[in-house]
Amino acid sequence: MDVWHRATEWMDQNRWTLLCLVVAIAVAIPVVHTAGMSSKTTSVIDPTKEVSRDELEREVIVIQRTIDEERIVIEAEIEILNRSVVANNALIEQGLSDLNRQDELRAEFLSIVSTVAGSVVTGQFNVAALIPGIIGLGGLAFGIGKTVDNRRKDKLITTLKSS
């Protein structure tokens, strides 16, 4: 008897056993193949590459380190910007106070001039009344000169500090 005939006869007698064996093998092949493979996902750094869990965890560490370095740089830049804002605010405040001082000096000058002009117009002008006005004008001139000198000195100090 030939082998083929014996094999087909055995298959005919054990058809359900054979069918279960074929189904078991058909199910086992993908299960064994899947179990042997490690899970993969798209890389965070290189989207064209697939990585395992361990590789992904290493990539996360690298990305976290990069983000921390960038955060440190950004915080340093923010600190520099804050210092610049404080310095600019100080300059603005200084400029406003200088303008206020000049306005006060101008108002004082106009007050003295209007007092002298009023006394001349009314005919009540005398030298003794003019002395406080002259002293006031001298103080005004001194104040203006002092302000101009201080502005020049402030510019020089700022230049020396920045270099």
Secondary structure, DSSP 8 states (H G I E B T S, - for coil): --HHHHHHHHHHHTHHHHHHHHHHHHHHHHHHHHHHS---EE-SS-TTSEE-HHHHHHHHHHHHHHHHHHHHHHHHHHHHHHHHHHHHHHHHHHHHHHHHHHHHHHHHHHHHHHHHHHHHHHT---HHHHHHHHHHHHHHHHHHHHHHHHHHHHHHHHHHHH-
